[in-house]
Structures are given as structure tokens and as C-alpha cells.
Amino acid sequence: MSPPTAVKATIISDHPQTYEDEHVHAVYDEIAPHFSSTRYKPWPIIARFIASLPTGWVGLDSGTGNGKYLPLPLNRPGDIWTIGVDRSRNLLSIARKAGEGDVTREVVWGDVLGRPWRDGAFDYAISIATIHHLSTAERRKAAVQRIIQSISPSHGRALIYVWAIEQDDLSKRSIPSDQTAALTDSTGQDVFVPWVLTSPAPKVGPKVKPRRRKQNQQLETPTPETSQEDVARESQQRVFNRYYHMFAKGELTALVHDAARGLALEVGPEPVGSEEKRRGLHIVEDGWERSNYYVEFKCWECT
């Protein structure tokens, strides 16, 4: 097992879009095939959420990446329809063919902060390991609001996952000791997480050792001699630093509450027997799973 990768603290630019273009979007376009090869197994809570959705529902995968959740649920293929959106064209080309068979998935090139569809267009939405790539609190809040706006105000359901600053023993990421102070900080930590892309070095041709010729003889055909470079070709490594906001305990839930209130929604369970028009959002479940924080919520509406 490879040693854990230490994350590095970073300073956010005054131009967050440009910063994310360089440290998020450009990186994923560069590493897309290698990244996709490491992202193939659905996480249990996400698979359970998708499996619970009623037949006929249409949903959004905001930040779909390689589209590994688009074919779910595997035991009910085609029962629901998930549309994926992502900024990486190279990942979207992989997402279009996600899953087994010749099914072409529906994907859209776009930004999680955009609003390319009408409000309430979807029955459900998921956003898995995406919002933590947004470099300011305002942009993360806006991304959650786009998810809330995209689902039905009366029955819409959503699930959001982000990386946690509290990493477990199985994580490939380690927090250096000088960053552990962030464990008690409700605003999390901004870091670079390196992705190492290894590719073979350019092939070195065999050395040629000419044979000596005897007097009155033509030069004999050179005999290839296996070089050391052919036996042990060195690898070339390129390191790409991806920006992450690693969330602290309670931060994601607070972010969803703040986003909902910013849209004039009540936060809490749907009231029983209310005769006035009201709209709200209820946290169904939140928690920590394998170095990630997640929140599942449901929208409700009294008319």
C-alpha cells in the first residue's frame, strides 16, 4: 500500500474563478483517464439513496465526473434517469459511456454554479465530491442553492458529499501536524492535494555496436546491443495540485441551512395541518463516512 499523501495549505486568490480554472478544471482535464480508472465503485450511502428513488423520477448529478453514478440503481436499470453535468469535457466523454452495455448516458457540459434548467426541473439531485472544489464560502453556498433550486419544491430530494478534514486510517491523505488546528475550526481548511501522474519515459533506441571489418571486406551489418535504458526505463512523474476545501464537523450541514435561508426557505420538518403557503427544507440525515461528510435533505411545500 502506498504511503498517504500529505496535503498542503494554500492561499486563495482574489479571483476565485481563475483560481479554480487553474487548480481544479485544468487539472481534471489533464488527469481524466487516470482519475477515472480509480473511481469505479459506488459509495454505499449514495447507492442506497439512489436505490430508494421512485420509478420514473428524473435527477441531476451535479459534478458527475466520470459518471459512475449515472447507471444506478443497477438492479433497476432504466427505472430512473440521471443527467450528469460537469466542467471537464474529458471526464464527460468517459461519463457518456459509464456502466456496462452500449447505453449512452445523458451528460451536459456546464458549471455547478450555472442555471441551465428551469427551477424545480428535477425530482432529485446528487453532488458527490464536487462542492469542496469551490474556493470561497460564497461560491459553495451558491452551489448548494443551485441544487435546491433545481429540484421540486414539494418533493425534491438531494444528497451532497464533501471531503472531511477528519480523515480515517484507510485514507490515502494525511493532514500534517501544523494543520491539525483546523480540526477545531468550524470553517475547515483550504489545501492542495497532489495527484501524481506517472508516464513512461521516452523510449531510448538500442545502442548499435559496429563490427570491425577485416581487410578487403565490406563493413558488416551492425549488431543491436541491448542498452540499460531498454532494460529499466525510468518513469516520468508529473504532480498536479488540486484545490480542496476540506470540511470541518458540522460545516456542511450549516452550509445547507444557510443556503436554504438565503432562498427564503424554512429549515425544519414539514408542518402538519398548516393552511398557509410555506416552503422549506428538512435535513433527513447527515453524518461522516470514510473521510467524507454528507447531508441528505428533502424539500417540502404547503399550498
N, C-alpha and C positions, 0 to 999 in steps of 0.2 A: 504494500500500500504506500502510495506517495505521501511525503510529509505535507502537513497543512500549509496552505498559502497565507502568509501574513498580509493583512490589509494595511493600507497606508492612509493616514489622514490627508485630507485635501482641502483646499480653499476654493469656494465657489466664485465664479466670475460674476461681474456686474451685468453680463449679457447671457442669461441662462439658456436661451435657445441656441446661441452659437456654441456655448459650452457643451450642451447635450449633443449637438450635431457632431462635435469632435470626439467626445469621450463616451458616447453611447451609440448613436446611429451609425457613424462611420466604422466603429469597431465591429458591430454586429454584421454589417455588410461584408466586412473583411473575413470574419471567422465563421460565417454562416454554416458551411458544410461540416466543419469540425464541431462547432457548437451543437448542431442538430444531432450529430452522432452520439452525443452524451445525454440527450434529452428525449427519452423514448418511453419511460414508464410513468403512467399517471399516478399522482399522489392520491392516497386513499380517500381523504375527506373530500377532495374535488370530484373524484369518481363517484362517490356516494351522493354528493349534491346533484350531479348531472343525472344519475340514475333515478333520482326522486322526482324529476320533472315530468309533468303530464304529457301524454302523447299529443302531438300537434303543435306544441309550443315552438316558437322561433326565438333564438337568442343571439347574443353578441359575445365574442371573445375579444376583449379589448387588450391588444398587445399579444396577439396569438403566437408569435414566434414561429416555430416550425409546425404549428397546428396539431400538436399531439392530442389535444382535447376535442378537436372537431369531429372525429368519428364516434365519440362516446354518445350514449352507452353502447358497449359492444354487444350486449345481449338483446338489444332492441334497435338494430341498425335502421336508420331512416325514420324512426318514430319522432324525433325532434330534429330541428335544423339549426345549426350554429354557424354564424357568419363570423369570420375572423378579420380583424383589422390590425395592421402593423406598419411601422415606418420603414422596415427593412425589405426592400424588393427581393433580395437574395433569399431571405427566410420565407417570404411569401411564395416564392417559386417552389420551395420544398413543401410548404403547408398545403398547396393545391393538390398534392398527391399523398397527403397524410393518410395513414391506415392501409389496410390490405385491399386488394382488388383494383379495379380501374375507375373507381369513383373520383370525380374531380370535385374538390371542395370549393365552397364559395368564399373567396377572400377579397379584401379591399385594401388598397394602398392608402394609408391615411394616418393621421395623428390622433392619439388618445385625447388630446385637448380640443379636437375639432368637433363639429356638429353636422356631419354629412347626412343625417337622417332626422326625420321629424321626432318630436318628443313623444315618448310612450310607444315607440315603434316595436319594441321587443318585449317578450314575456319574461326574459331572464338575461342576466349578464354575468360573465366571469372576467376577472382581471388577475392574472397569475404572474407574479414576479415581474411586474411592469412599473407600477407607480413609484417604486423605490428608485427608479432611474431619473425621476424628475427632481431638479436640483434646488427648488425652493418650496417652502411650505405653501405658498400661494398657488403654485402650479400643481402640487399634489392635491390640494383641496379642490382645484378646478377639475382635475381628472376624476375625482370621486363624484363631483357634481354632474359631470357628463354621463357617468354611469347611471346615476339616479334619474337623470332626465331621459335617458334612453329607454328605460323600462316602464311598463304600465304603472300608472299612479294608483291603481286599485288592487293589483295582484302581483306586481313585478317582484322578482326575487334576484338577489345578487350575492356573489361570493368574491372576496378580494384577498389575495395573498401578497405578503411582502417579506423580505428578509428581516430577521431579528438580529439585534446586536448580541443577544444571548445565544451563542452557538453551542450545540451539544458535542459530545465526544466523537461522534461519527462525522462531524462536519470537516470538509476539506479547507475550511477557512479558520484562521486563528486571529484573535484580537491581541495585538501587542500590549504589554503591561502598561505602557504610557497612555493607552486609550481606555483602560478599564474604568476610568472616572465616568465615562459616558453611560455606564450601566445604571447609574442613579440619576441620569439626566432624562427627563421625560421627552426631550426633543431628539433623542437618538444621536447618530453620528454620521457625518459625511466622510466617505472613504473612497479610495481607489482599490479595486480588486483586480489583480493581474490575471490575464488569460494568456497562457503560453502556447503559441502555435509552432509546432515543430515540423519542419520540412526537410527532405533530403538535400544535402549539398549537391551542387552541380557535379555531374559525373566526370571523373577525370579519365581521359583515354589511356590505354595501355602504353607503357614505355616500349619503345622499339630499339632493340639491340642489333645493329647491323653485323652480319658475319664478315669475318676477314676473308678476303679473296686471295687465292693463290696466283702466282704469276701466270699470265696468259689466260686467266679465267675471268668471266664476267662476274659482276657483283651479284651475290646470291640474294634471294628474297629475304628481307628482314624477318626475324622471328619475334612475335609479340612476347613480351615479358610481363607477367602479372605484377602490377605495381601495388604498393602498400595501400594506396588510396582506393584501389578496387576491392581489396580485402576488407578494409574497415573504413567505410565512408563516414565522414563526420556529419553530424546533423546541424542544421542551422535553426536557431530558435529566435522567434520574434515575440516580444511581450507587448500586449495591448492592455492598457489600464482602463477598466470600465468604471464609470462613476456609479456609486450606490449611496442612497440614504438608508442606513441600517436603523430600523425602527426600535425604539425602546418599549418597554412594557406599558400597555395602555394607550400608546400614541396613536395606533391605527384606529381603535375604537373612538377615541376623542376626535380624530380627523373626520370620521364618518358623521359623528354628531354635529361637528362644526359645519361640514358641507351641507347637511340637511337643513340646519337652522338658517344657513345662508340662502337657501331656496324657500324660506318661509314655511318649512315643514315642522310639524310637531315631532318630538322624539319620544317614543314610548309605544306601548301596545295600543292596538286599535280600540277605541272606546266602545262600550256596549250600549246600544239603545240611544245613541246620540242622534238628535234630529236636526242639528245644524251642519252646514257644509264644512268639513275639515279634512285635511290631508296630513299624512305623517309617515314616519319610518320607524320600524321596530327592529332592534338587534335580536336576531334569532339565536345566534351562537357566536362566541368569539373565543380565541384561545391561541395556544402556541403548539406547533407541530414541527418536529425535526428542523429546528433552527429558523422557523418561519412563524410570523403572526398571521392570523386570518380573522376575517369578520364575515358572517353571513347575515344579511338583512332582508326585510320584506317591506314593501310599500303598501300603504292602505289609504282608503278614501271613503269618507262618509258624504253622501249626497242627499 
